[in-house]
Amino acid sequence: VQLVESGGGLVQPGGSLKLSCALSGFTTNNYVIGWFRQAPGREEREGLAVINAKDDKTYYSDSVKGRFTISRDNAKMTVSLHMDSLKLDDTAIYYCATAGEYFKNKLRFNETWHFFDIVRYFSGWGPGTQVTVSS
């Protein structure tokens, strides 16, 4: 499978931006896609939003809940991240990735999980797209 992000750019605080993750090599709807970001100077990637293509359930971290929306277009095989009310702290490289079976089963069986801990369950990372929020 391959994932490629696009749509990043420079935006003013309070503005909006829509990122897109193009999926290839997925043959069924049995996939889970997550959006992550890595801020300047930080070693860890931060989980932001997850969508389960089997039931279109979405999940958001507290840092973006109410501002970001994850969605998918099955016809175009893309997963988008619509970002509103952008803040200076949203400046980062944004990545999409696909979850392995372990995390899919966590969602399937409603097991507890936390956004701070999910990076390790994802793979197929794209090259990322830069989002800069600046006035």
C-alpha positions, 0 to 999 in steps of 0.5 A, a space after each residue: 500500500 502507498 499513501 501520499 499527502 498533499 494540500 499543505 501550505 501557509 495559512 494565517 491564524 484562524 484560517 482553514 486548510 484541507 489536506 488530502 491523503 491519496 491511497 493506493 493498493 487498498 483492495 477492500 474497505 477494511 482499512 483504518 487511516 490516521 492523520 498525524 503531525 510532527 511539530 518543529 523540534 519534536 521527535 514524536 509524532 502526534 496522533 490527531 484523527 482516525 477514520 475506520 472505513 468499515 463503519 466511517 467512525 471517526 476519532 479525534 484527539 483533544 487538541 483538534 476536536 471541534 476544529 479538524 474533520 477527517 473524512 474519506 472519499 471512496 470513489 477517489 480513494 482519498 482521506 481528507 483532513 479539513 482543518 479550521 481555526 488554525 493556530 500557530 501551534 498547528 504548524 507541523 509536518 502532517 502525515 497519514 498512515 494506515 493501521 495494522 490489524 492490532 489497532 483495527 481489532 482495538 476499534 472492532 472490539 471497542 478496546 481502550 486506546 489513547 492518541 498519545 500511544 497509537 503511532 506504533 500501530 500505524 505504518 505506510 507513512 507518506 512523505 508528509 506535507 508542511 503546514 505553516 500557520 503564521 501571520 
